[in-house]
Amino acid sequence: MNYESRDTYGMYKNANGNGPGPSLMGADTLVGNDVYNCQHEDIGDIKEIMLDMNSGKVCYAVLSFGSFLGMGEKLFAVPWGALKLDTENKRFILDIDKDRLKDAPGFDKDNWPDMADNRWSNDIHSYYRTKSYEQTQRNFE
């Protein structure tokens, strides 16, 4: 599924080329979008988008890899900055190969981690080789 097919308000189908996408996009249209890796392999889809309620920043996309690689459905919080929007194919790209994905930290739907915990956040950003919003802000101070 892609963001254009979930666009109930027409924000991406504007005939005159105006509209917010792809620089600004509706969160509801992003949930359910496909995620591929750089080898063009389907690795899952976005189940939820996690917002920091203090800063208003998008922190994570929660992905489901289904029964991917023999695992039962497992959820993965991926730093938002690790995802790139592929506007040509209308999907997201996560630069990770399937072998590395096998070891990605994940959780099941009945046992969510405390995503506000700094230790957990540091581990996730380290795994995906991204910087947290706080780390990025420190670089500007």
Secondary structure as the mmCIF struct_conf table of DSSP 4:
data_model
#
loop_
_struct_conf.conf_type_id
_struct_conf.id
_struct_conf.beg_label_comp_id
_struct_conf.beg_label_asym_id
_struct_conf.beg_label_seq_id
_struct_conf.end_label_comp_id
_struct_conf.end_label_asym_id
_struct_conf.end_label_seq_id
TURN_TY1_P TURN_TY1_P1 TYR A 3 ARG A 6
TURN_TY1_P TURN_TY1_P2 THR A 8 TYR A 9
BEND BEND1 MET A 11 TYR A 12
TURN_TY1_P TURN_TY1_P3 ALA A 15 ASN A 16
BEND BEND2 GLY A 17 GLY A 17
BEND BEND3 GLY A 19 PRO A 20
TURN_TY1_P TURN_TY1_P4 GLY A 21 SER A 23
BEND BEND4 LEU A 24 LEU A 24
HELX_RH_AL_P HELX_RH_AL_P1 ALA A 27 LEU A 30
TURN_TY1_P TURN_TY1_P5 VAL A 31 GLY A 32
STRN STRN1 ASP A 34 TYR A 36
TURN_TY1_P TURN_TY1_P6 CYS A 38 GLN A 39
BEND BEND5 HIS A 40 HIS A 40
STRN STRN2 ASP A 42 LEU A 51
TURN_TY1_P TURN_TY1_P7 MET A 53 SER A 55
STRN STRN3 VAL A 58 SER A 64
TURN_TY1_P TURN_TY1_P8 GLY A 66 SER A 67
HELX_RH_3T_P HELX_RH_3T_P1 PHE A 68 GLY A 70
HELX_LH_PP_P HELX_LH_PP_P1 MET A 71 GLY A 72
BEND BEND6 GLU A 73 GLU A 73
STRN STRN4 LEU A 75 PRO A 79
HELX_RH_3T_P HELX_RH_3T_P2 TRP A 80 ALA A 82
STRN STRN5 LEU A 83 ASP A 86
TURN_TY1_P TURN_TY1_P9 THR A 87 LYS A 90
STRN STRN6 ARG A 91 LEU A 94
HELX_RH_AL_P HELX_RH_AL_P2 LYS A 98 LYS A 102
TURN_TY1_P TURN_TY1_P10 ASP A 103 ASP A 103
STRN STRN7 PHE A 107 PHE A 107
TURN_TY1_P TURN_TY1_P11 LYS A 109 ASP A 110
BEND BEND7 ASN A 111 ASN A 111
TURN_TY1_P TURN_TY1_P12 MET A 115 ALA A 116
HELX_RH_AL_P HELX_RH_AL_P3 ASN A 118 TYR A 128
TURN_TY1_P TURN_TY1_P13 ARG A 129 ARG A 129
HELX_RH_AL_P HELX_RH_AL_P4 TYR A 133 PHE A 140
#
